[in-house]
């Protein structure tokens, strides 16, 4: 039997264990939880999954999700349209 572990790797090198896998280009918050789209504002701290790496060893599979900070001007594309 193989066990799977998932981790978010922040730009400063800190790791946080996750209960679920993420996908490439997913937007997540400070706790590596997926952000609901569209975003209400661009004044939030958001990270994007830029790389996923799997490490396998006997009976264990570890998936590392590497994150990068998304600047506020890039978050404008994810905002609700104004009416």
Secondary structure in CASP SS format (residue, H / E / C, confidence):
PFRMAT SS
TARGET T0000
AUTHOR 0000-0000-0000
METHOD secondary structure of the structure
MODEL  1
X C 1.00
X C 1.00
X E 1.00
X E 1.00
X E 1.00
X E 1.00
X E 1.00
X E 1.00
X E 1.00
X C 1.00
X C 1.00
X C 1.00
X C 1.00
X C 1.00
X E 1.00
X E 1.00
X E 1.00
X E 1.00
X C 1.00
X C 1.00
X C 1.00
X C 1.00
X C 1.00
X C 1.00
X C 1.00
X C 1.00
X E 1.00
X E 1.00
X C 1.00
X C 1.00
X C 1.00
X C 1.00
X C 1.00
X E 1.00
X C 1.00
X C 1.00
X C 1.00
X C 1.00
X E 1.00
X C 1.00
X C 1.00
X C 1.00
X C 1.00
X C 1.00
X C 1.00
X E 1.00
X E 1.00
X E 1.00
X E 1.00
X E 1.00
X E 1.00
X E 1.00
X E 1.00
X E 1.00
X E 1.00
X E 1.00
X E 1.00
X C 1.00
X C 1.00
X E 1.00
X E 1.00
X E 1.00
X E 1.00
X E 1.00
X E 1.00
X E 1.00
X E 1.00
X E 1.00
X E 1.00
X E 1.00
X C 1.00
X H 1.00
X H 1.00
X H 1.00
X H 1.00
X H 1.00
X H 1.00
X H 1.00
X E 1.00
X C 1.00
X C 1.00
X C 1.00
X C 1.00
END
